[in-house]
Every structure is written in C-alpha cells, then in structure tokens.
C-alpha cells in the first residue's frame, strides 16, 4: 500500500477531517492535500511524518475517549444512576 493510501485509510479509521489533522499536526492544508493525493511523499524519518503520526494518535485517543465517555453515560442512564 502506498503512503497516500495508508494516510487516507488512517484518517478514515480515526474519523478525522483534513482540517482537524492540519490543526493538530501544524501541517498546512496544501501540504496535507498533496500527501493525500500522492503528489508528495514523506520520509519516515522526517519531522513532518512525526507530526502526522502524532496528530493521528492524538485524534484517535480523543475519539476513543469520547466514545468511552458516551458509552459510560448511556450505561449510567440505563441503570437509573
């Protein structure tokens, strides 16, 4: 699988928008668009690659925490607490 395909797949799995990823990573929208289209690729040892990975991790954890909290609240509501 190519880098841009993997990036798009991770973004879909995390359910994040390009705007969110740019905001969290500090990468410009133009650069991210080029990475997502395959127009540009990244060296896995680059700072930009680290920024993207870190941002995806941050967003994934944020989403997972939100889903966990929502699930816990629903459970408590069903228990009448």
C-alpha positions as a Markdown table, in Angstrom:
| # | Residue | x | y | z |
|---|---|---|---|---|
| 1 | Unk | 0.0 | 0.0 | 0.0 |
| 2 | Unk | 1.3 | 3.4 | -0.9 |
| 3 | Unk | 1.8 | 6.2 | 1.6 |
| 4 | Unk | -1.2 | 8.3 | 0.5 |
| 5 | Unk | -3.5 | 5.3 | 0.6 |
| 6 | Unk | -2.4 | 4.5 | 4.1 |
| 7 | Unk | -2.8 | 8.1 | 5.2 |
| 8 | Unk | -6.3 | 8.3 | 3.9 |
| 9 | Unk | -7.1 | 4.9 | 5.4 |
| 10 | Unk | -5.9 | 6.1 | 8.8 |
| 11 | Unk | -7.8 | 9.3 | 8.6 |
| 12 | Unk | -11.0 | 7.4 | 7.8 |
| 13 | Unk | -10.4 | 5.0 | 10.7 |
| 14 | Unk | -9.8 | 7.8 | 13.1 |
| 15 | Unk | -12.8 | 9.7 | 11.5 |
| 16 | Unk | -10.9 | 13.0 | 11.3 |
| 17 | Unk | -11.2 | 15.7 | 8.7 |
| 18 | Unk | -8.2 | 17.2 | 6.9 |
| 19 | Unk | -8.8 | 20.5 | 8.7 |
| 20 | Unk | -8.6 | 18.7 | 12.1 |
| 21 | Unk | -5.4 | 16.9 | 11.1 |
| 22 | Unk | -3.9 | 20.2 | 9.9 |
| 23 | Unk | -4.8 | 21.9 | 13.1 |
| 24 | Unk | -3.4 | 19.2 | 15.4 |
| 25 | Unk | -0.3 | 18.5 | 13.3 |
| 26 | Unk | 0.6 | 22.0 | 12.3 |
| 27 | Unk | 0.9 | 20.9 | 8.7 |
| 28 | Unk | -0.6 | 23.3 | 6.1 |
| 29 | Unk | -3.7 | 22.3 | 4.2 |
| 30 | Unk | -1.9 | 22.5 | 0.9 |
| 31 | Unk | 0.9 | 20.1 | 2.1 |
| 32 | Unk | -1.6 | 17.6 | 3.5 |
| 33 | Unk | -3.6 | 17.7 | 0.3 |
| 34 | Unk | -0.5 | 16.8 | -1.7 |
| 35 | Unk | 0.3 | 13.9 | 0.7 |
| 36 | Unk | -3.3 | 12.6 | 0.5 |
| 37 | Unk | -3.3 | 12.7 | -3.3 |
| 38 | Unk | 0.1 | 11.1 | -3.7 |
| 39 | Unk | 1.6 | 14.2 | -5.3 |
| 40 | Unk | 4.2 | 14.3 | -2.5 |
| 41 | Unk | 5.5 | 11.6 | -0.2 |
| 42 | Unk | 7.3 | 11.8 | 3.2 |
| 43 | Unk | 10.5 | 10.3 | 4.5 |
| 44 | Unk | 9.6 | 8.3 | 7.6 |
| 45 | Unk | 12.4 | 9.9 | 9.5 |
| 46 | Unk | 11.2 | 13.4 | 8.8 |
| 47 | Unk | 9.7 | 15.8 | 11.3 |
| 48 | Unk | 6.6 | 16.2 | 9.2 |
| 49 | Unk | 6.0 | 12.4 | 9.3 |
| 50 | Unk | 6.3 | 12.5 | 13.1 |
| 51 | Unk | 3.8 | 15.4 | 13.2 |
| 52 | Unk | 1.3 | 13.5 | 11.2 |
| 53 | Unk | 1.7 | 10.3 | 13.2 |
| 54 | Unk | 1.4 | 12.2 | 16.5 |
| 55 | Unk | -1.7 | 14.1 | 15.3 |
| 56 | Unk | -3.4 | 10.9 | 14.2 |
| 57 | Unk | -2.6 | 9.3 | 17.5 |
| 58 | Unk | -3.9 | 12.3 | 19.4 |
| 59 | Unk | -7.2 | 12.4 | 17.4 |
| 60 | Unk | -7.6 | 8.6 | 17.8 |
| 61 | Unk | -7.2 | 8.8 | 21.5 |
| 62 | Unk | -9.6 | 11.8 | 21.7 |
| 63 | Unk | -12.2 | 9.9 | 19.7 |
| 64 | Unk | -11.8 | 6.8 | 21.7 |
| 65 | Unk | -12.1 | 8.7 | 25.0 |
| 66 | Unk | -15.2 | 10.4 | 23.7 |
| 67 | Unk | -16.8 | 7.1 | 22.7 |
| 68 | Unk | -15.9 | 5.6 | 26.1 |
| 69 | Unk | -17.4 | 8.5 | 28.0 |
| 70 | Unk | -20.5 | 8.4 | 25.8 |
| 71 | Unk | -20.9 | 4.7 | 26.4 |
| 72 | Unk | -20.4 | 5.1 | 30.1 |
| 73 | Unk | -23.0 | 7.8 | 30.3 |
| 74 | Unk | -25.5 | 5.7 | 28.3 |
| 75 | Unk | -24.8 | 2.8 | 30.7 |
| 76 | Unk | -25.4 | 5.0 | 33.7 |
| 77 | Unk | -28.6 | 6.4 | 32.2 |
| 78 | Unk | -29.9 | 2.9 | 31.6 |
| 79 | Unk | -29.0 | 2.0 | 35.2 |
| 80 | Unk | -31.0 | 4.9 | 36.5 |
| 81 | Unk | -28.0 | 6.4 | 38.2 |
